[in-house]
């Protein structure tokens, strides 16, 4: 089997996040699943969400503020490309840490150094924000907060050697986690929640001739080998990546289905029950090398990946992926809300013991 990172079955580039299954030093046995097609509904929910069962009272869930999340994405993009070793990267890190602290979370900064495939030594920082750090029952959500150092998509037309803004690829998922932190402060939940921002995820070697999965996700690889806080064992994790673009959808990715199928199926069912069937699609996708792969294989923590894979894509991801078009123009508040509201639903149902 092959796991590479970000590409498509059309061999337009073998890198971070791909829909072809690849081989790697860590071998993964992937299992086929049966899936069914779901109908489509729009984002029509404007009231706080409640999840009902036939015999229990609804679980009150706060409304995810899509405009607030959009603001957090925009703020990151305003710093410029968040490439390690740059001033924009440093300033954005300081802002992210300050935001989490302002929401009452305890923050751990985990600095690390990693040599990129280019030979450059990257000075990265993983950011771990903890809600109720002493609570024994914990789940975690993750994103990467760096952006790609070059615009190397086969669809990119110019300035291929310049870094991209990464509004969707890095910015959207981080913006959703910031809004989740704000909601937890305003609406306390009886559960421990950790929001982890991995660094240096998008600095890998995109080479479909000689795939090098280990050149990607450097921050999550480091964290998985040096877990902080010490002894940390959450029930499971959910990774968000490219979760803010217009007309995107999320498929059941193979690594996730291998390591944490129950979590993935529950999340998809939950999203569909909220009316987001046009986003959470019952369709399988190939394996993707993303941060969840290393969390699963090294840290041995079950983790799924929610990652945008629009239909009729030429690269397997949005046409803005790894191009200079990955800017605020591609971000859709309805997509942010679909993902963010579903994640809040997971948290508050877990707190009630009903997920």
N, C-alpha and C positions, 0 to 999 in steps of 0.2 A: 504494500500500500504506500501511497505517497501523500504527505501533508506538506503543502508549501504555504505561501502566505499571500493573500490578496491577489487573485487573478481569476481567470475564468477557464472553462473547458476549451476555450478557443485559443489557448496558449498565447495570449497577448502580453504576458508578463507573469513571472512566477514570484510573487512575494506575499507579503503580509496579507492575509485573508484570502483564501482561494476557495473555489468550489470544486477543485479536484482533490482526491484523497492522496496523501503523500507518505513517503517513508521518512523516518527520522530516527535519531539515536534512541529516542523513547518510542517504543512500538505501541500502537494503539489498535485494538481489535474493534472494528466498527460493525454494528449490527443493523440489518435492514429493518425498517418499520413500515407499518401500514398506516396510511394517512387518508384523510377525506377532505373534500373541498368544502369551504365555508362560504356563506353569503357575504354581502357587503352592506355596511351601515356607515353613516357618517358620524362625525364628532358632534353630537347634539346634546350631550349632557352638560348642563350649566349649574346643577345643584350638587351639594356634597353627595358623594357616593355612599350607598348602603348595599351590602350584599346580604340577601335573604336566603334562608332555608325554609323548608316546610314546617319545621318544629322549633326553630330557634329565632330569637329576636335579631334584627339586622345589626351588622357591625358598622358603627359610624366611622366613616372615612372622610377626612378633610378634602376639599376640592384642590386639585393641583392647579396652581396659577400659571397658565401657559405664557402669559405676558411677562411675568417675573422671570421665568426660565429663559425666555428669549432675551431679556435684558442681560442675564448672566452670560449668555453666549456672546452677545454683542460686546460686552465688556472685555472678554478674553481676546476677541478678534482685534479690538482696538489697540492692544499691546503690540500687535504685529505677530509674525510667525514665532511660535514658542519653541524654538530649537535650542537644545542644550548648549551651554557655553555662550549664549547671547544675552544681551541686556534685557530684551523683551521677555525672555524665559525667566530671568531673575525677578523682574518686576511683577510678572504674572504670578509667580510662586508666592511672593510676599502678599499679593492681594488675595489669593485663594486661601492662604493660611489665616489672614485677617478676617475674611468672610466667615469661615467655619467657626472661628473663635467668637465672632460677634453673635453667632447663633447658639452659643453656649456649649459647643462641643469641645472636647479635649483633643488637642492636635499633637501628633507625633510626626516629626520630619525625619526621614531616613535617607541621609545622603549616601551616595555610592559613586564609584567610578567604574566605567565599563569601556572597553576598547571597541569602537565601531568597526564595521567591515572595511571602512576607508583607512583605518589606522589611527584615526583621531580618538583621543581619550575624552569621553563624555563625562561631564560632571552633572550627574542626575540627582534628583530628590523625589522619593516617593512620599506622598502626603497621606497620613492615616488620621481621619477625623472620627472620634468615637462619641456616640450618644449613649449615655448611661454605661460608662466603661466597667462598672462593677457588676452589672447584671449578668447572671450566669448564662441565660438563654440569649444567643446572638445569631444574627445573620449579617451578611455584608454585601455591599454593592460596589462595583468598581468601574472605573473609566481610565483612559489615558489622557493626560493633559498636555502632552507635547504635540507638535505638529511636524509634518514631513519636511525634511531639509532640501528636497528637490521636487520639481514637478515632472515626474518621470512616467506619467500615464501615457500609453500609446495614443491617447486622444488629445494630449496636450499639444498646442500649436507653437508656442514660443516660450522663452525664458525658462527652459527646462532645467537649467542649473540653479534656479533661484528657489528659495523655500516658499511654501504655500501658507495661507492663512488658517486652513483647517477649521472652518466654522462648523462643518458637520463632523469631520474626521478628528475627533478630540474635543472640540468645543461644545457640541450638542449634548453629549453624554455628561460632560462635566457640569454644564449648566443645569441639567436635570438633577444631578446629585446635590448641587447647591440649593435648589428649590426644595428638595426633600429635607435637607438640613433645616431650612427655614420653617417648614411645616412641622417638623418634629418639635422645634422649640415652641411653636404656637399651639400645638395639639399633642401633648405628652402621650407617649405610648409605653405600655408596660413590657418593654423588650429592649435588649441591647442591639444597636444598629451601628455598623462601622461602614464608613464611606471612604474608599481607598482610591487615590489617584496615582496610577502608575506612570512613571516617567520613561523616556527613551524607548517608547513602544514602536515608533514609526521611523526608526533610523536603520532599517534593515536593508539587505541586499536583494534587489528585485532582479533575479536572474533565473529564468526558466530552464536554462541549459544546465546549470549547477545550483540547484535550490539549496539555500542555506537557512533553514528555519531558525536556527539558534542565533542568527544575527538580528532577529526581531525581538521585541518584547523584553528588552534588557532590564527594565525596572521590575517587571513581574518575576523574571527569572531570579533576580537578586533577592526580592522579598520572599519568594518561595523557598530559597535556601537559607534565609536569615529572617525568619518570621518575627515581626514585632506587632503587638506586644508578645513577649515570651509566653509560650504555652497556649497561644491563641488557637481555639478550635471551634469555629462557628458551625452551625448546622449545615449551611451551604452558602454559596455565593452566586450573584448574578452580575455578569459583565454587560455593560452597555457600550456600543461602538457604532458610530454613524447612525444615530437615532433621531435625526431632526429634519431630514430632507423631505421635500414635496414628493408625493406619489411613491413613497417607498413601501416596503413590506418586509416582514420578518418571517423567515422559514426555520424549520427545525433542523439546525445544524448538527452534523454527524458526531463531532467530538462531544458536544453537549448531550446528545442522545445516548452516547456510549457510557459516559460517566455519571450523568444525573438525569435520566429520562423521566423520573417521577416529577422532579422539580419543573422540568421544561413543559411537560404535559399539563401540569397544574397551572403554570403561568399562562400558557396559551389558552386554556379553557377559561381562565379568569378574564383575560383580555377580551376574549370573544363574548363573554357574558356581559361585559360592560358596553358592548356595541362596537368594538374595534375589530370586527372580523376582516375588514379590508387591510388591516395591518398584520395581525397575528394569523398567519395562513397555515392551514394544516397541510403543509407540503415539505418534503425532506430536501435538505441541501447537503452538498459535500462537506468534507472536513475543512476547517479553517484554522490556520495557525494564528492564534490571537492570545491575549494574556491568559484566558481561561485554560488554554492547553497546558501551560506551565504550572498554573495553580493546581490543576488536576493531577498532573504526572509527577511533579516535584513535591509540592506541599501536601498532596493527597487530600485536598479539600474539594468536595464535589461542587462544580461550578458550571453554569450554562452561559451562553453568549447570545445576546439579542443584538443582531447586526443587520443593517439595512441591505437588502438585495432586491432592487426593483426589477420588475419584469422587463424583458426585451433589452437588457443591458448589454453593451458591447464589451464590457470588462468584467462582468460578474458583480459589479458594484455600480453606484450612481455614476453618470457620465462626468460629474464634477470631481470624482475621486482622483486624488493626486494631480490635480490641475489647479490653475489659478482661479478657476471658477468656483472653488470651494470657499465661497464667501457668504455673507449674510443673505444674499439673494436666493440661495437654495433652501434656507431654513423656513419651515412651515410650523406655525404655532400649534396647528392641529396634530401634527406628528409628535411634537414635544408633549402635548397633553395626553395623547393615547398611551405613550410609554410611561410618562410620569404618574398618571393616575393609576395605571396598572401596578406600578411599583409601590405606590402608597397603599393600594389594596392588599398587596402581599404583606406589607409591614403590619398593618392594623389587624388583618386576619390572623397573622402569626401571634400577635400580642393577645388576641382573644382565644388562641388555641384552636383556630378553625381554618387553617390553611392545609 
